[in-house]
Amino acid sequence: MKLYHSTYLYTILILILFSCKSESDVTVYKIKKNSPPPSLNWTPPKNWIKKAPTEFSLASYNVPTSNGELIDLSITTFPGDAGGITQNVNRWRRQINLEAQNEEIILENAKKESSMLGEYFIFDLNNNNNAITAAIIPVLNENKLISETIFIKMNGSPELLTELKYEFELFCKSIHWTQ
């Protein structure tokens, strides 16, 4: 029993001697707190009806018109420039049976806007029967390179999209990052 007490006392003394350091040897560690990544947010008009997003969209809405029709609006994001302005606008033009245009003409007809995310473009495409109103919002990283692109798009008759133009533009301006 005495041997057990001696071993115990000896072990405690060794721990005290080797584990304690002088105050000048205190090491302080700072661990950077990880903040959650920012998320994309926006403010839709109160009369817009939220729908389940599709596999490619962040969000979708049914946008009511004065005649009771509902116009589909979708918000999507893709990495990088997602093919660029020319390819995307010409894809939308083909969807409503319009011929492709070169980048110079596309940018001449674009409406340049500014929001909390920076500058972006709105495109009004119309073939007299069908129309598409869309926005392309490039998101720039700290090196001023496009890290991702946000697309907002609605299609319907030219008259109905003209009616919804103001709401669409306000919606685009509301898109922002939240922490």
C-alpha positions as CSV (number, residue, x, y, z in Angstrom):
1,M,0.0,0.0,0.0
2,K,2.9,2.3,0.8
3,L,4.4,1.6,-2.5
4,Y,1.2,2.6,-4.2
5,H,1.1,6.0,-2.4
6,S,4.8,6.7,-3.3
7,T,4.2,5.9,-6.9
8,Y,1.1,8.1,-6.9
9,L,3.0,11.0,-5.3
10,Y,5.9,10.6,-7.6
11,T,3.6,10.7,-10.7
12,I,1.9,13.9,-9.5
13,L,5.3,15.6,-8.8
14,I,6.6,14.7,-12.3
15,L,3.4,16.0,-13.9
16,I,3.7,19.3,-12.0
17,L,7.3,19.7,-12.9
18,F,7.0,19.0,-16.6
19,S,3.6,20.4,-17.4
20,C,3.9,23.8,-15.8
21,K,5.9,26.5,-17.6
22,S,6.7,30.0,-16.7
23,E,4.2,32.7,-17.6
24,S,6.5,34.0,-20.4
25,D,6.0,30.7,-22.2
26,V,2.2,31.0,-22.5
27,T,1.1,30.4,-26.0
28,V,-2.1,32.1,-27.2
29,Y,-3.9,30.8,-30.2
30,K,-6.4,32.7,-32.2
31,I,-8.8,30.8,-34.3
32,K,-10.6,32.7,-37.1
33,K,-14.3,32.4,-36.7
34,N,-15.8,31.1,-39.9
35,S,-18.8,33.2,-41.0
36,P,-21.5,31.6,-43.1
37,P,-21.2,32.2,-46.8
38,P,-23.3,35.1,-48.1
39,S,-26.7,34.1,-49.6
40,L,-28.5,35.8,-52.5
41,N,-31.7,37.6,-51.4
42,W,-34.3,39.8,-53.0
43,T,-37.7,41.5,-52.4
44,P,-40.5,40.3,-54.7
45,P,-43.6,42.4,-55.1
46,K,-46.3,41.3,-52.6
47,N,-48.6,40.0,-55.4
48,W,-46.1,37.6,-56.9
49,I,-46.8,34.0,-56.1
50,K,-43.8,31.9,-55.1
51,K,-43.5,28.5,-56.8
52,A,-41.2,25.6,-56.2
53,P,-37.9,26.2,-58.0
54,T,-37.0,23.9,-60.8
55,E,-33.8,21.9,-60.7
56,F,-31.9,24.8,-62.4
57,S,-33.5,27.8,-60.7
58,L,-32.9,29.4,-57.3
59,A,-36.5,30.6,-57.3
60,S,-39.6,30.9,-59.5
61,Y,-42.7,33.1,-59.3
62,N,-46.0,33.4,-61.0
63,V,-46.4,37.1,-61.7
64,P,-50.1,38.2,-62.0
65,T,-51.1,40.6,-64.8
66,S,-54.1,42.9,-65.1
67,N,-56.0,40.4,-67.2
68,G,-55.5,37.5,-64.7
69,E,-52.8,35.7,-66.7
70,L,-49.7,34.5,-64.8
71,I,-46.3,35.1,-66.2
72,D,-43.5,32.8,-65.2
73,L,-40.4,34.4,-63.8
74,S,-37.3,32.5,-62.8
75,I,-34.0,33.3,-61.1
76,T,-30.9,31.1,-61.9
77,T,-27.2,31.4,-61.3
78,F,-24.3,29.8,-63.1
79,P,-20.5,29.9,-62.4
80,G,-18.4,32.3,-64.3
81,D,-19.9,34.2,-67.2
82,A,-22.1,31.2,-68.2
83,G,-21.3,31.6,-71.9
84,G,-21.4,35.4,-71.9
85,I,-24.0,38.0,-72.9
86,T,-24.0,37.3,-76.6
87,Q,-24.6,33.5,-76.3
88,N,-27.3,33.8,-73.7
89,V,-29.2,36.6,-75.5
90,N,-29.0,34.8,-78.8
91,R,-30.3,31.6,-77.1
92,W,-33.3,33.6,-75.8
93,R,-33.8,35.1,-79.3
94,R,-34.0,31.6,-80.8
95,Q,-36.6,30.6,-78.2
96,I,-38.9,33.3,-79.7
97,N,-37.9,32.8,-83.3
98,L,-35.7,35.8,-83.7
99,E,-32.4,35.7,-85.6
100,A,-29.1,36.0,-83.7
101,Q,-27.3,39.3,-83.4
102,N,-23.7,40.3,-82.8
103,E,-22.6,41.6,-79.5
104,E,-22.4,45.2,-80.6
105,I,-26.1,45.3,-81.6
106,I,-27.1,43.3,-78.5
107,L,-25.4,45.8,-76.2
108,E,-26.8,48.8,-78.1
109,N,-30.3,47.5,-77.4
110,A,-29.6,46.6,-73.8
111,K,-30.7,48.7,-70.9
112,K,-27.7,49.2,-68.5
113,E,-28.8,49.4,-64.8
114,S,-27.1,49.4,-61.4
115,S,-27.9,47.7,-58.1
116,M,-26.3,46.6,-54.9
117,L,-24.5,43.9,-56.9
118,G,-23.1,46.4,-59.5
119,E,-23.9,47.0,-63.1
120,Y,-26.1,44.7,-65.1
121,F,-28.1,44.5,-68.3
122,I,-31.8,44.2,-69.1
123,F,-32.9,42.8,-72.5
124,D,-36.4,43.2,-74.0
125,L,-36.8,40.7,-76.9
126,N,-40.0,40.8,-78.9
127,N,-41.2,39.1,-82.0
128,N,-44.7,40.6,-82.0
129,N,-46.3,37.3,-80.7
130,N,-43.9,36.3,-77.9
131,A,-41.5,38.3,-75.8
132,I,-38.8,37.7,-73.2
133,T,-37.6,40.2,-70.7
134,A,-34.4,39.1,-69.0
135,A,-31.6,40.5,-66.9
136,I,-28.0,39.4,-66.8
137,I,-26.2,40.3,-63.5
138,P,-22.5,39.5,-63.5
139,V,-21.1,39.0,-59.9
140,L,-17.5,40.1,-59.7
141,N,-15.0,38.8,-57.2
142,E,-12.3,40.8,-55.4
143,N,-10.1,40.7,-58.6
144,K,-13.0,42.2,-60.7
145,L,-13.5,38.9,-62.5
146,I,-16.9,37.3,-63.0
147,S,-17.3,34.6,-60.4
148,E,-20.9,33.8,-61.3
149,T,-23.8,35.2,-63.3
150,I,-27.4,35.7,-62.1
151,F,-30.2,35.5,-64.7
152,I,-33.7,36.7,-64.2
153,K,-36.1,35.9,-67.0
154,M,-39.8,36.1,-67.8
155,N,-41.6,35.4,-71.0
156,G,-45.1,36.1,-72.3
157,S,-46.9,38.4,-74.7
158,P,-45.2,41.7,-75.5
159,E,-48.2,43.6,-74.0
160,L,-48.0,41.8,-70.7
161,L,-44.3,42.1,-70.3
162,T,-44.5,45.8,-71.0
163,E,-47.1,46.0,-68.2
164,L,-44.7,44.2,-65.8
165,K,-41.6,46.0,-66.9
166,Y,-41.5,48.4,-63.8
167,E,-42.0,45.5,-61.3
168,F,-39.3,43.5,-63.1
169,E,-36.8,46.4,-62.9
170,L,-37.5,47.0,-59.2
171,F,-37.1,43.3,-58.5
172,C,-33.8,43.2,-60.3
173,K,-32.6,46.2,-58.2
174,S,-33.5,44.5,-55.0
175,I,-31.2,41.5,-55.5
176,H,-28.4,41.6,-52.9
177,W,-26.1,39.4,-50.7
178,T,-26.9,38.8,-47.1
179,Q,-24.7,37.4,-44.4
